[in-house]
Amino acid sequence: HRDLYGDRACSTQTECLEILARILHKALHPSLNLLVAIVVTDNQMCYLECEKDLSEYCGYFDTSLLQNILDYTEKLNPQQIRKLFYILGELAFSQRQEDSYIQDDMHMVIRKWLSSTVPKYKQMGIIGAITVAGSMAAKRRKEDGCSLERTQQSEEYCRQLSILLDLVSYCCEQSPEALALYYDELANLIEKQKGNLDSQILERIGKSVVEDFSNDFVVDLTPAVDGVHLFPVKSLYNLDEDESQGTIVINLLPLLSQNWLGCFLHSISSFPRIVSPECLSPSFRLLRLYTTEQHNGSMEEIDALLGCPLHLTDLEIEGNLDSLAKQEREFLCSLLFHSLNWFREVVNAFCQQQDLEMKGKVLTRLQNITELQNMLRKCLADYSMSIPLSVAWLTPCRGSDSGMAYVCKTISLPGEKKQKSEGSKDSSADHSQMEENPEGNQPEAETTQLEKDTTEKKSGIPLVQLQSYRAFFRELDLEVFTILHCGLLTKSILDSEMHTEAREIVQLGPAELVFLLDDLCQKLEHILIPPAAKRAPFLKGKACRKIGFSHLCQRSSQEVAQCAVELLKPLCNHMENMHNYFQALMTENQGVVDGPRVNIQEHQLMSSCYQQLLQAFRFLFAWSGFSQRENSDLLRSALKVLADRLKPGETGFLLLEDLISESFHYLLNFQHSVPNFQCALTLTQLLIVIAEKPVASWKKDKIASLAKQFLCQSWMQLSGTREKGSQFSDALHTLLCVYMEHTDNILKAVEDISSVGVPELINSANDGYSSTYPTLTRQTFPVFFQVMMAQLENSARSISAGKPSDSSELEKLLHWNMAVRDFHILVNLVKVFDSRPVLSICLKYGRLFVEAFLKLAMPLLDYSFKKHREDVQSLLKTLQLSTRQLHHMCGHSKIHQDLGLTNHVPLLKKSLEQFVYRVKAMLAFNHCQEAFWVGILKNRDLQGEEILSQDSEENDPGEGVSQLPREDPAEVFLYTAAVPIAFMVPEHPWWYSS
């Protein structure tokens, strides 16, 4: 530290970890093969990956260095705390450094944090303690790489570890939030160190886990439940009803009710912990990971928890919501949150079981989740209610000179008007996920939300999307998506003598498939797609992307991509099922998707499945890691899965380009079955991602043809109306850009839409549309207009500037003629579509087009004027009509005093004035100065009517154009009529309006 920094103190947020990494870099010899990689994102995140045991380098660190590092840990986020204490733990608890002073420093800091009453520091203490415990409990390796248990001289480690874990338990016993985090950190430790934890230490960790869970949350199923509760207790969701005796039940409602009423129950273990339902899911996760570690993956010891019921209440709330008091409704919401989180952890635990009976129960639990989510959406529909979900959230308070101070904040859910009082705190949130998000902002809603359930719409109950509540749900593991492999499962129903009485078919239904695919898409997007580089608004923190992904973020993007590739076969099966479903539906209804026999609810679910499947494919193949050489085999494996669907068994020796081509054709087959415009856009984007691997011209033509096909297709909603709304407009804008960017002639495409589609729209009724382009309506015209103007300007800029000896001079002149003609057509459309957005687009891109013409076209005209005089005159005449209309728009903006429009006027008029000077220079270059004359141009509105001002009324010279003195060229404005070329000026120069 002294060698690198001298006496300068640490000042930046990640400098403490950078110090550690730089010293390692400087101290170690390159031949030692130690890699310490630093990745800094937004000056906040720092990941250190070490590929060698660091214990032999402990001698490079002294007390002052470690003290400097530990003094600045309060500036770090939880992930950085883990990385730091992992490195320090490896340095401190190696076999060679058993008396290292690093241990004392770490223990002192951890004790200080754990004893703090500030949630931020207590959280840091829990994370640091468990991370250090992992270093102490890890098996050490022999020189040959084999693992071995701790030796006799390591008994001191066991004693220290027991003291450390007892200290953490004691400091967390009165705080359910801290205890839940403690359980989750222990579970993460067991999962991460799978097979590498010392057996004695593992036994110490798991000694009380089974007893505590059983004593705290599990009771025997009895006909009656003692106690006073807010709702009558009823046992629900029992999958083991055939068992006559010995059934257990999760005691959820009584626990929640006691907590709600302020009567906290205490455990009967050695530590008098508060028994809270917040700890139910974290405790179960710890229990099942400990069980699988002890029994080599077997879940037999706890498999009764998969089918056991919960103590809930009657959830038939369809018509009773309005009759519930505010407190009762809030209690019901909390009960549903806890129930959902329990089932999520149950699915996490048993999703990989191979027994058919177990698989059937897992699918049933997925059905329970979707049912409970629908109930929760109904309960949350009343925005005036205050949801009693109080979460210890770490929110950074910026502005202090010392860095980032943290405070504990109660989350205010969407629709919550005021925070809940301290007397009714109850959380079902995943606290291991909470601690990963120090920014404390609500997650943004995803752009692709599931459609509302039609049955619930008819019931008159408004619905609430649950995307904004993701922070309060337990995270699904990646292993859960192995359920996508399931087809139809037959569940045996046994009688009292264990004979098969009946068989029940259990399958992965559309609702469950939507639930899984939605979560899969969120995970793939989060890990494989980098976030957009956007600067945070002033005085506002950036919304943290890690909310709800704390477990996922502990995996690399390559691991996630590998998992997604393994899921491609079942995903292809499901997508082909969607294709067949909609093809059959259109056949039954003579090509109409909203026929009388369509099940609207089922149609919406299947459409959502289709959309999510396409999104999953797109996120996977858009992963930038496929461009790296080490992932080329993974890319081949993914493409081979798609190619095999067309040519089974024939793709083993195909080249990469051939695999891409076959995959492209396979996905292209789905174009005729997409049910809505959003699916059409996603399919097009997926094909672009596939085609971009090696770009081929035929693929570009195919994408342009497909995009145009979708633009020329009528997209109807199930209600019989056309698709509309902001989401549809955004998708239309994107697809139209795709069409323009992939077509071989942008100018021809713009002319086709503006001269064919738009006149059809003008001649239609008020609610009509273009027959050639049914997506072009009066509501979507601004979208088409903006894309056409932008693409026209880009196309004009792509034409290279002319040179004196240019063999393509005539070709460029023809391109500019077509561009100016398209520009003239588009500008004159403002006379019919004179809305403010259209005017703003025209003023903005009109200036950009004129600037491009000045820079690129005028040099061409300098040398083409003598050879192609008539073509140049025609070009300028057409442009004169367009610029005249632009001037009318400037006058219209000034008269209406629209600030958003008038902001464009000065720059536009300046560009037009520069245009005049440039044309005059061109004429002088060709010795035609006598063809240049100027006159006054009158202000007119969009329709060409003169705008009378006081000056013009007093000095009106009548019709025609008066001559101006040549000495005042600053007020010249170009309007070309014929040769000689006429220049007329407005009544005020371009800077007047500013």
Residue pairs with C-beta under 8 A, 6 or more apart in sequence:
1 19
1 23
1 64
1 65
1 68
2 64
3 26
4 19
4 22
4 23
4 26
5 19
9 68
10 16
10 19
10 68
10 71
10 72
12 18
12 43
13 43
13 44
13 75
13 76
13 403
13 404
14 40
14 43
14 44
14 45
14 46
14 76
14 80
15 72
16 68
16 69
16 71
16 72
16 73
16 75
16 76
16 84
17 38
17 46
17 48
17 69
17 76
17 80
17 83
17 84
18 38
18 40
18 46
19 65
19 68
19 69
20 48
20 69
20 84
20 87
21 36
21 38
21 48
23 60
23 61
23 65
24 34
24 36
24 54
24 57
24 60
25 36
27 57
27 60
28 34
28 57
32 52
33 51
33 52
34 50
34 51
34 52
34 54
35 49
35 50
35 51
35 52
36 48
36 49
36 50
37 47
37 48
37 49
38 46
38 47
38 48
39 45
39 46
39 47
40 46
42 542
44 77
45 77
45 79
45 80
46 80
46 83
47 79
47 83
48 83
48 87
50 87
50 90
53 90
53 94
53 141
54 87
54 90
54 91
54 94
55 90
55 91
55 94
55 95
55 96
55 97
56 94
56 96
57 91
58 91
58 92
58 94
58 96
58 97
58 100
58 102
61 91
61 102
63 101
63 105
66 88
66 101
66 102
66 105
67 105
69 84
70 105
70 106
70 109
73 81
73 84
73 109
73 124
74 120
74 121
74 124
74 403
74 406
75 403
75 404
76 84
77 436
77 438
78 123
78 124
78 127
78 435
78 436
78 438
79 436
79 553
81 124
81 127
81 128
81 131
82 127
82 131
85 106
85 127
85 128
85 131
85 132
86 131
86 134
86 135
88 102
88 106
88 132
89 106
89 131
89 132
89 134
89 135
89 136
90 135
91 97
91 100
91 102
92 100
92 102
92 103
92 106
92 132
92 135
93 100
93 103
93 132
93 135
93 136
93 157
94 140
95 140
95 154
98 153
98 156
106 128
106 132
107 164
109 128
110 125
110 128
110 129
110 132
110 164
111 125
111 167
112 121
112 125
113 121
113 122
113 124
113 125
113 128
114 122
114 125
114 126
114 129
114 167
114 168
114 171
115 125
115 171
116 122
116 125
118 406
118 408
119 177
119 178
119 392
119 394
119 408
120 394
120 406
120 407
120 408
122 171
122 172
122 175
122 178
123 178
123 181
123 392
123 394
123 435
125 168
125 171
126 168
126 172
126 178
126 181
126 182
126 185
127 181
127 185
127 435
129 164
129 165
129 167
129 168
130 168
130 182
130 185
130 186
130 188
130 189
131 189
132 164
133 161
133 164
133 165
133 189
133 201
134 189
134 192
134 193
134 197
136 157
136 160
136 161
136 164
136 201
137 157
137 161
137 189
137 193
137 197
137 198
137 201
137 202
137 205
138 193
138 196
138 197
138 198
139 147
139 148
139 149
139 150
139 196
139 197
139 198
140 147
140 148
140 150
141 147
141 148
142 148
147 195
147 196
149 198
149 199
149 200
150 157
150 158
150 198
150 200
158 200
158 201
158 204
161 201
161 204
162 204
165 204
165 205
168 182
169 182
169 271
169 273
170 271
171 178
172 178
172 179
172 181
172 182
172 273
173 179
173 271
173 272
173 273
173 274
174 273
174 274
175 274
176 274
176 276
176 278
176 279
176 427
177 278
177 391
177 392
177 427
177 431
178 392
179 273
179 274
179 276
179 278
179 279
179 282
180 278
180 279
180 282
180 431
180 432
181 282
181 431
181 432
181 434
181 435
183 279
183 282
183 283
183 285
183 286
184 282
184 285
184 286
184 430
184 431
184 432
185 432
186 205
186 286
187 282
187 285
187 286
187 289
188 432
188 551
188 554
189 197
190 197
190 202
190 205
190 286
190 289
190 290
190 293
191 289
192 554
194 293
195 293
197 205
197 293
202 290
202 293
202 294
205 290
206 290
206 294
208 269
208 270
209 283
209 286
209 287
209 290
210 287
210 290
210 291
211 269
212 267
212 269
212 273
212 283
213 283
213 284
213 287
215 267
215 268
215 269
216 267
216 275
216 279
216 283
217 250
217 251
217 252
217 255
217 275
217 280
217 283
217 284
218 248
218 249
218 250
218 251
218 308
219 248
219 249
219 251
219 311
220 247
220 248
220 249
221 235
221 238
221 247
221 248
221 249
221 309
225 233
225 254
225 311
227 254
227 257
227 258
228 257
229 253
229 254
229 257
230 257
230 260
230 261
230 327
230 328
230 331
231 253
231 257
231 313
231 314
231 328
231 331
231 332
231 335
232 313
232 314
233 253
233 254
233 311
233 312
233 313
234 311
234 312
234 313
234 314
235 249
235 309
235 310
235 311
235 312
236 309
236 310
236 312
236 315
237 309
237 310
237 312
237 368
238 247
238 249
238 307
238 308
238 309
239 306
239 307
239 308
239 309
239 361
239 364
240 247
240 304
240 307
240 308
242 493
242 494
242 495
242 496
244 496
247 308
247 309
248 304
248 305
248 308
249 308
249 309
249 310
249 311
250 280
250 305
250 308
250 309
250 310
250 311
250 342
251 311
252 277
252 280
252 310
252 311
252 312
252 335
252 338
252 339
252 342
253 310
253 311
253 312
253 313
253 335
254 311
255 265
255 275
255 276
255 277
255 280
256 277
256 331
256 334
256 335
256 338
256 426
257 331
258 264
258 265
259 265
259 276
259 277
259 426
260 331
260 334
260 388
260 424
260 426
262 423
264 274
264 275
264 276
265 274
265 275
266 272
266 273
266 274
266 275
267 273
267 274
267 275
277 338
277 426
277 428
278 426
278 427
278 428
278 429
278 431
280 338
280 341
280 342
281 338
281 341
281 342
281 344
281 345
281 428
281 430
281 474
282 430
282 431
282 432
284 305
284 342
284 345
284 346
284 349
285 345
285 348
285 349
287 302
288 299
288 302
288 345
288 349
291 298
291 299
291 301
291 302
292 298
292 299
295 301
299 349
299 350
299 353
302 349
303 350
303 358
305 346
305 349
306 346
306 349
306 350
306 358
306 361
306 362
306 365
307 361
310 339
310 342
312 335
312 339
313 332
313 335
315 372
315 375
317 324
317 332
317 375
317 378
317 379
318 378
318 459
318 461
321 329
321 378
321 379
321 382
321 461
324 332
326 385
326 386
327 424
329 379
329 382
329 385
330 385
330 386
330 387
330 388
330 424
331 388
332 379
333 376
333 379
333 380
333 385
333 387
333 388
333 389
334 387
334 388
334 389
334 426
334 428
336 372
336 375
336 376
336 379
337 376
337 389
337 428
337 472
337 473
338 428
339 372
340 369
340 372
340 373
340 376
340 428
340 473
341 428
341 430
341 473
341 474
343 365
343 368
343 369
343 372
344 369
344 473
344 474
344 475
344 476
345 474
346 365
347 362
347 365
347 366
347 369
347 476
347 480
347 483
348 474
348 476
348 477
348 479
348 480
350 358
350 361
350 362
351 362
351 477
351 479
351 480
351 482
351 483
352 479
352 482
353 359
353 362
356 489
356 490
356 491
357 491
357 492
359 486
359 489
360 489
360 490
360 491
360 504
360 506
361 491
362 483
363 483
363 486
363 489
363 506
363 507
363 508
363 512
364 506
366 483
366 508
366 512
366 515
366 516
367 509
367 511
367 512
369 512
369 515
370 511
370 512
370 515
373 466
373 515
374 453
374 456
376 466
377 456
377 463
377 464
377 465
377 466
378 456
378 461
378 463
380 387
380 415
380 464
380 466
380 469
381 461
381 462
381 463
381 464
382 415
383 414
383 415
383 417
384 415
384 417
385 415
385 416
386 416
386 417
386 418
386 419
386 420
387 413
387 416
387 420
388 420
388 424
388 425
388 426
389 411
389 413
389 426
389 427
389 428
389 429
389 472
390 410
390 411
390 420
390 425
390 426
390 427
391 410
391 411
391 427
391 429
391 431
391 434
391 471
391 472
392 408
392 431
392 434
393 408
393 409
393 410
393 411
393 434
393 437
393 440
394 406
394 407
394 408
394 409
394 434
394 435
394 437
394 438
394 440
395 406
395 407
395 408
395 409
395 438
395 439
395 440
396 404
396 405
396 406
396 438
396 439
396 440
396 541
397 404
397 405
397 406
397 407
398 404
398 539
398 541
399 539
404 438
406 438
409 440
410 419
410 420
410 425
411 429
411 442
411 471
412 419
413 468
413 469
414 442
414 464
414 468
414 469
415 464
427 472
428 472
428 473
429 471
429 472
429 473
430 471
430 472
430 473
430 474
430 475
430 548
430 550
432 550
432 551
433 471
433 474
433 475
433 547
433 548
433 549
433 550
433 551
434 471
435 550
436 544
436 546
436 547
436 549
436 550
436 553
437 471
437 544
437 546
437 547
438 544
439 541
439 542
439 543
439 544
440 541
440 544
441 541
441 542
441 543
441 544
442 468
442 471
442 543
443 467
443 468
443 470
443 471
443 543
443 547
443 548
444 543
445 465
445 467
445 468
446 467
446 522
447 727
448 521
448 611
448 612
448 615
448 678
449 465
449 467
450 465
450 514
450 518
450 608
451 604
451 607
451 608
452 463
453 463
453 601
453 604
454 600
454 601
454 604
455 601
456 463
457 463
466 473
470 547
470 548
471 547
471 548
473 548
475 548
475 549
475 550
475 551
475 552
476 519
477 551
478 523
478 552
478 555
478 560
478 563
480 516
480 519
481 516
481 520
481 563
481 567
483 508
483 516
484 508
484 513
484 516
484 567
484 570
484 571
484 574
485 570
486 507
486 508
487 507
487 508
488 505
488 506
488 507
489 505
489 506
489 507
490 503
490 504
490 505
490 506
491 503
491 504
491 505
491 506
492 500
492 502
492 503
492 504
493 500
493 501
493 502
493 503
493 504
494 500
494 501
495 501
508 516
510 602
510 605
510 606
510 608
510 609
511 605
513 574
513 609
514 605
514 608
514 609
514 612
517 609
517 612
517 613
517 616
518 608
518 612
520 564
520 567
520 612
520 616
521 612
521 615
521 616
521 619
522 548
523 549
523 552
523 560
524 560
524 564
524 616
524 619
524 620
525 615
525 619
526 545
526 546
526 549
526 552
527 549
527 552
527 553
527 555
527 557
527 560
528 557
528 560
528 561
528 564
528 619
528 620
528 622
528 623
528 625
529 619
529 622
529 623
530 624
531 545
534 542
536 542
546 553
552 560
557 623
557 625
558 625
558 631
558 634
561 620
561 623
561 625
561 626
561 631
561 634
562 634
564 616
564 620
565 620
565 634
565 637
565 638
565 641
568 620
568 638
568 641
568 642
569 641
571 613
571 616
571 617
572 641
572 642
572 645
574 609
574 613
575 610
575 613
575 614
575 617
575 670
576 645
578 606
578 609
578 610
578 613
578 673
579 669
579 670
579 673
581 606
582 593
582 606
582 610
582 673
582 674
582 675
583 672
583 673
585 593
585 595
585 598
585 603
586 592
586 593
586 673
588 595
588 597
589 595
589 596
589 597
589 598
593 603
593 675
593 716
593 718
594 716
594 717
594 718
594 719
594 720
598 718
600 718
603 675
603 718
604 718
606 675
607 675
607 676
607 679
610 674
610 675
610 679
611 676
611 678
611 679
611 682
614 679
614 682
614 683
614 686
615 682
617 667
617 686
618 682
618 685
618 686
618 689
620 638
621 638
621 686
621 689
621 690
622 689
625 631
626 632
626 634
626 635
626 693
632 656
635 656
635 693
636 656
636 659
639 656
639 659
639 660
639 662
639 663
640 651
640 652
640 654
640 659
642 662
642 663
642 666
642 667
643 651
643 654
643 658
643 659
643 662
643 663
643 666
644 651
645 666
646 662
646 665
646 666
647 662
651 659
651 662
654 662
656 693
656 694
657 694
660 690
660 691
660 693
660 694
661 696
663 690
664 687
664 690
664 691
664 699
664 702
667 683
667 686
667 687
667 690
668 687
668 702
668 706
670 683
671 680
671 683
671 706
671 709
674 680
674 683
674 710
676 715
676 723
677 710
677 715
677 723
677 728
677 731
677 732
677 735
677 775
678 727
678 728
678 731
680 710
680 713
680 715
680 735
681 710
681 731
681 734
681 735
683 706
684 703
684 706
684 707
684 710
684 735
684 738
685 734
685 738
687 699
687 702
687 703
687 706
688 703
688 738
691 699
691 700
691 702
691 703
700 742
700 744
701 742
701 744
703 738
703 742
704 739
704 742
704 743
704 744
707 735
707 736
707 738
707 739
707 742
708 739
708 743
710 735
710 775
711 735
711 736
711 739
711 773
711 775
712 772
712 773
712 774
712 775
713 774
713 775
714 722
714 774
715 722
715 723
715 728
715 774
715 775
716 722
716 723
717 723
722 769
722 777
724 777
724 779
724 780
729 779
729 780
729 783
732 775
732 780
732 783
733 783
733 786
733 787
736 783
736 784
736 787
737 787
737 791
739 749
740 746
740 749
740 750
740 787
740 788
740 791
741 791
743 749
746 791
746 792
746 794
746 795
747 792
747 795
747 815
747 818
747 819
747 822
748 818
750 788
750 791
750 792
750 795
750 822
750 826
751 818
751 821
751 822
751 825
753 773
753 776
753 784
753 788
754 788
754 822
754 825
754 826
754 829
755 825
756 770
756 772
757 770
757 772
757 773
757 776
757 784
758 770
758 776
758 781
758 784
758 829
760 770
760 771
760 772
760 773
760 776
761 768
761 769
761 770
761 776
761 777
761 778
761 781
762 832
764 770
766 778
767 777
767 778
768 777
768 778
769 775
769 776
769 777
770 776
770 777
773 784
776 784
778 833
781 833
781 838
782 833
782 835
782 837
782 838
782 841
785 826
785 829
785 833
785 838
785 841
785 842
786 837
786 841
788 822
788 826
789 826
789 841
789 842
789 845
789 846
789 849
790 845
792 819
792 822
792 823
792 826
792 845
792 849
793 845
793 848
793 849
793 852
795 819
796 816
796 819
796 849
796 852
796 853
796 856
796 857
797 852
797 856
799 812
799 815
799 816
799 819
799 856
799 857
800 812
800 856
801 855
801 856
801 859
801 860
802 809
802 812
802 856
802 857
802 859
802 860
802 861
802 862
802 863
802 864
803 859
803 863
804 863
806 812
806 860
806 863
809 860
809 863
809 864
809 867
810 868
812 860
813 860
813 864
813 868
813 871
813 872
813 875
816 853
816 857
816 860
816 875
817 871
817 874
817 875
817 878
820 853
820 875
820 878
820 879
820 882
821 878
823 846
823 849
823 879
823 882
824 878
824 879
824 881
824 882
826 842
827 842
827 846
827 882
827 885
827 886
828 881
828 882
828 885
829 838
830 838
830 839
830 842
830 885
830 889
830 942
831 885
831 942
831 943
834 942
836 898
836 900
836 901
839 889
839 892
839 893
839 901
840 900
840 901
840 904
842 886
842 889
843 886
843 889
843 890
843 893
843 901
843 904
843 905
843 908
844 904
846 882
846 886
846 889
846 908
847 904
847 907
847 908
847 911
850 883
850 908
850 911
850 912
850 915
851 911
853 879
853 915
854 911
854 914
854 915
854 918
858 918
858 919
858 922
861 872
861 875
861 922
862 922
862 925
862 926
864 871
864 872
865 872
865 922
865 926
865 928
866 926
873 978
873 979
876 919
876 976
876 981
877 976
877 977
877 978
879 976
880 974
880 975
880 976
880 977
883 912
883 915
883 974
883 975
884 937
884 975
885 942
886 908
886 912
887 909
887 912
887 937
887 939
887 940
887 973
887 986
888 940
888 941
888 942
888 944
889 901
889 942
890 905
890 908
890 909
890 993
891 939
891 940
891 941
891 947
892 901
892 941
892 942
893 901
893 902
893 904
893 905
894 902
894 905
894 939
894 993
895 941
895 947
902 993
905 990
905 993
905 994
906 990
906 991
906 993
906 994
908 990
909 973
909 986
909 989
909 990
909 993
910 990
910 991
912 973
912 974
912 990
913 970
913 972
913 973
913 989
913 990
915 974
916 969
916 972
916 973
916 974
916 983
917 969
917 972
919 932
919 974
919 976
919 981
919 983
920 929
920 932
920 969
920 983
923 929
923 931
923 932
923 981
930 980
931 979
931 980
931 981
932 980
932 981
932 983
933 963
933 980
933 981
933 982
933 983
934 963
934 964
934 966
934 969
934 972
934 982
934 983
934 984
934 985
935 961
935 962
935 963
935 964
935 982
935 983
935 984
935 985
936 957
936 961
936 962
936 964
936 984
936 985
936 986
936 987
937 961
937 973
937 975
937 984
937 985
937 986
937 987
938 946
938 947
938 952
938 987
939 946
939 947
939 949
939 952
939 986
939 987
940 946
940 947
941 947
946 952
949 987
951 987
952 987
961 982
961 984
964 971
964 972
964 985
970 989
971 985
971 986
971 988
971 989
972 983
972 985
973 983
973 984
973 985
973 986
974 983
975 982
975 983
975 984
976 982
